[in-house]
Amino acid sequence: MNYLLVVFFLFFAAAESWGEEPALWTDANRAYAEGKFEEAKVGYLQLISQGNRSPEIFFDLGNAYLKLNDKGRAVLNFKRALAVDPSLQPAKRNLALALQAAGAEPESESVSDWFANYPDWWLFIGSISFWILIYTCYLRLVSKRFRPLSTAILTVAIPCTWLFLGLAFWVGDGVKTPDLGYIINSSADIRYGPANGARVLETLGLGEPIHIVAERGAWTLCHTSSGSSGWIPSNSIERLVPE
């Protein structure tokens, strides 16, 4: 009896939490539609703090920040949405709009970005190659006449299976590097030491990436994409993966 009570309690708690998240999301979306962007932002942040990492919530949060004229966090959350789902076209469009509004150059699509646009296709092609591989191995075992042809098929099917399934899992995994961060201010100076009077090594613009190495008080040691290493005020950056 006690066991059944525990199971019932856990099921009820889970059902309650499942119902709560859509309600929070609905309330946040309603606030956004009514022009209450601060209220909408708080709702989306609450969903994220509860562990929800869906690209749609990051996208909605980015839109709320954009309406509040916080372009840095708008860019950050559009990037978060694309890290979870690289093929989310509305996030790509709004990221470009946010960067333009901030006076930054829109990002050009790289080769890896292009591959990330089609995760379902890579999985589909990889799955077809896998089943061709399995069926060919079967025919090779039961039919000697088929072996010469099967060798040619396997020569193509094996690398295709590895390539496309590997590509599908790589794209689907998204960018979850915990040390990756972005500049959220209009600009930020990378300094030689953790002090305002230290020599400036480089100035980064809004939306530029950095790799976080260590944190010390109000300063963060980081590497930049140009190869510089230095200290930046911690309030100028946020991590791609929410803490």
N, C-alpha and C positions, 0 to 999 in steps of 0.2 A: 504493500500500500504506500509506504514512504517513497519507494522508488517511483511509483506512478505519479505521486504528487510532485516530485522533483522534475520529472519529465514534463508534466503539465505546466509547471512554473516556467521552465526554460522555454517551452514552446510559446507560451503566452508572452514572455518578455521579448522573444525574437519577433513575434508577430507585431507587437507594439512598436518595436524599433523600425521594422520594415514599413509600417504605416506612417511613422513619424517623419522619415526622410522625404517621401513625396509631398507630405503636407508642408514641410519647411520649404521645399523647392517651389511648390505652388504659391505659397505666401510671398516668397522672394520674387518670383516672376510677376505676381500681381502688383507688388510694390514697384517693380521696374516699369510695368505698363502704365502705372498711375503717375510716373515721374518722381517717385520717392526713391531716388537712386542710392542714397545713404542707407536707407532701410533695406533695400535689396542687397546691397553689398554686405551688410551684417548677416543677412540670411545665408548668402552663398558661403561666407567665411565660416559660419557655424556648421554648415554641411561638410566643408573641407576638414574642419577641426575634428569632426566625428569619424574621419577616415575615408570619406567619399572622394575618390580621385577620378571621377568620370571627366572626359574631355568637355562634355557639354557644360558642366558646372564651372570649369575653368574659363570656358568661353563666355558664359553669362557674367561671371565675375569681371572678366576683362572689359566687357561692354559697360558694366556699371562704373568701373574705374574711369573709362573713357568719357562717360557722361559727367563724371565728377571732375574732369580735367586733370586726373592723375595719370598722365600718359605713360610714365615709367612703369607703374604697376599694371596698366592695361597691356603694355607690350609684354611684360613678364607673364601674365596669365594667358595671353594668346599663345606664347611660346610653350607654356605648360600644357595647354590643350593639344598642341601639335606634337609635344613629346609623347603624349599618351596615344594620340591618333594622328600620325603624320599626314593622313589623307583628308583631314577635315578642312574642306575648302573655305567655308565661312571664316574660320580662324585665320587662314592665310590672307584672305582679303582684308579682314579687320586689322591684322598685324601690320600690313602695308599701310593702311589708312592711319593707324596710330603713329607709325614711324614718320609718315609724311607730316602729320599734324605737329609732331615734335621737332620737325626740321631735320630729321635724320634720313639717310638714304635707305629706301626699301631694299630688302635683302634679295639678291639674285638667287635663283634656284640652282643648287648644285646637283651633281650626278646622283649623289646619295639621296637627296631630297626627291628626285624624280623616281627612283626606285621605291621610296617610301610611299609614293602616291598609290601604289597598286598592290597592297599586301594580299588581297583575295586572289588576284591573278597568279601570283607566285605560288600560293598554296595550292591552287587548282592545278597548275601545270606540274608542280612537284608531286601531287597525289596521282595524277594520270601516269607520270613516269614511274612511280612506285609500283602501281598495279601492272603496268606493262612489264616491269622488271620481274615481279612475282610470277606472272603468267608465262613469261619467256623461260624462266628457270624450270617451271613445271613441264613445259613442252620439251625442254632440253633433256629432262630426265626420262620422259616416256617415249620420245621419238628420236631415233638416231638420225633420220633424214633431215630433221629440223636443226641439228647442231651447227652446221656451217652458218646458216642464217641467224641462229640465235646468238652466235658470237658477235656478229655485227650489231645486232639489236642491243645486246648487253653493253657493248662498247659505248653506245650513246646513252642508254637508259640509266646506267649507274651514275655517271657524272651529272646527268640532268637531275636525277632524284636528289643527290646531295646538294647540288647548287640551288635548286629552286626551293626545296624544303628549308635549307639553311637560310636562304634569303627571306623566306616568309617568317621564320622565327626571329631573325634579326630585326626585321621591320616591325613585327608585332611586339617585340620587347620594348620598343621605344627608347627614349634617351632618359635614363634614370641615374646618371652619374651624380652621386651625392655631393661632390665638391664643385659642381658647375653652378655659377651664379651669373647674374646680369646687373648692369648698371641701371638704376631706376631713377637717378637724377639727370638733369639736362647735361651735366658733365661731372667728371670726378677725376681728381689728380692722384696718380700713383706716385708715392713718395719713397725716398730712400730709407726713411725710418718712420716709426709710429709717432710722429709729431707734426703739428702744422707748420713748423719752421724748417722741416727737413726738405732737402732738395727734391724738386719735381722731376721724376723720370719720364713720365708720359701722362697725357690727358686723354681719358676715354669719354666717348659720348653715350647718350642714352641708348640702352638696348645692346651694348657691346658685351661680349662674354668674358668672364674671368674664371680661373680655377682657384678655388680657395684652398690654402695650405694650412693656415693656423689663425687663431683669433686671440687677441690680447686687449682686453678692455674694450675701448671704443674703436679699435683698429683691427683690420684683417690683413694678413699677409696673403698675397695672391700672385699668380702667374697670368700674364696677358697673352693674347693670341700672337702678338708680335715678338714674344720671347722675353719681355721684361718681367722682373720680379720685384715687388715692392709692397708698400703698405697703403691701404685705402681706408677712409672712414667707413665703419661698418654700416652706418645708416645710409650709405650711398648704393648699397647692393642688397640683393636678396637671392637666396638659393633657388635653383630651378625646382628642386624637390622640396615641397613644404615640410617644415620640421614639425 
